[in-house]
């Protein structure tokens, strides 16, 4: 299982989160260097973007750290559409 760290900004999160694929998404919300919220162990299918957007709405310029754990073999088995 590989680990990939992606840093996003909450203002752009709705567009960027749709491009992420993985097994587990570990989302840590930062205000500067201080983590003020964590959402862990969401699969892409259960990841509720609407809830996340509502949660960080008042932190429009906060940094969002997304740690994605993915199985490369699983990704390769998916058919291309």
Secondary structure per residue as TSV (DSSP state, phi and psi in degrees):
chain	resnum	aa	ss	phi	psi
A	1	X	-	360.0	129.3
A	2	X	E	-99.4	157.4
A	3	X	E	-120.5	130.9
A	4	X	E	-130.2	131.9
A	5	X	E	-110.0	127.2
A	6	X	E	-125.3	129.5
A	7	X	E	-105.8	126.8
A	8	X	E	-122.7	172.1
A	9	X	E	-116.2	138.5
A	10	X	G	-58.1	-29.6
A	11	X	G	-64.2	-27.2
A	12	X	G	-106.6	2.6
A	13	X	H	-58.6	-42.8
A	14	X	H	-55.6	-40.2
A	15	X	H	-75.9	-41.7
A	16	X	H	-74.4	-34.4
A	17	X	H	-64.9	-27.3
A	18	X	T	-69.6	-17.7
A	19	X	T	-91.5	-5.6
A	20	X	-	-86.8	138.0
A	21	X	-	-129.3	147.4
A	22	X	-	174.2	178.0
A	23	X	S	-89.3	-52.0
A	24	X	E	-125.9	132.4
A	25	X	E	-107.4	119.9
A	26	X	E	-107.2	110.6
A	27	X	E	-106.1	124.8
A	28	X	E	-120.6	124.1
A	29	X	E	-96.2	129.6
A	30	X	E	-117.8	143.6
A	31	X	E	-119.0	98.1
A	32	X	T	71.9	-123.0
A	33	X	T	-103.5	4.9
A	34	X	E	-101.6	123.1
A	35	X	E	-75.8	123.6
A	36	X	E	-113.7	-0.9
A	37	X	E	-167.0	149.1
A	38	X	E	-137.9	137.7
A	39	X	E	-127.3	117.7
A	40	X	E	-123.1	161.3
A	41	X	E	58.5	45.1
A	42	X	E	-103.0	131.6
A	43	X	-	-83.4	161.2
A	44	X	T	-55.7	-32.8
A	45	X	T	-72.5	-32.4
A	46	X	T	-97.0	-4.7
A	47	X	-	-70.4	115.7
A	48	X	-	-96.9	98.1
A	49	X	H	-64.4	-34.7
A	50	X	H	-62.5	-44.5
A	51	X	H	-63.9	-41.0
A	52	X	H	-65.5	-42.8
A	53	X	H	-61.3	-42.2
A	54	X	H	-63.8	-36.8
A	55	X	H	-66.2	-39.0
A	56	X	H	-102.6	10.8
A	57	X	T	-56.5	-40.0
A	58	X	T	-82.3	-0.5
A	59	X	-	-117.0	54.6
A	60	X	T	-55.6	-33.8
A	61	X	T	-104.5	11.4
A	62	X	-	-70.1	151.2
A	63	X	E	-85.4	141.3
A	64	X	E	-119.4	122.9
A	65	X	E	-104.2	125.0
A	66	X	E	-116.7	117.9
A	67	X	E	-104.1	121.2
A	68	X	E	-112.8	122.5
A	69	X	E	-101.9	123.3
A	70	X	E	-137.0	148.6
A	71	X	-	-97.6	115.1
A	72	X	H	-63.6	-34.7
A	73	X	H	-65.5	-37.2
A	74	X	H	-64.0	-42.6
A	75	X	H	-63.7	-39.4
A	76	X	H	-70.3	-23.4
A	77	X	H	-79.1	-16.7
A	78	X	S	-72.7	134.9
A	79	X	-	-71.6	147.1
A	80	X	-	-80.5	133.6
A	81	X	-	-104.6	360.0
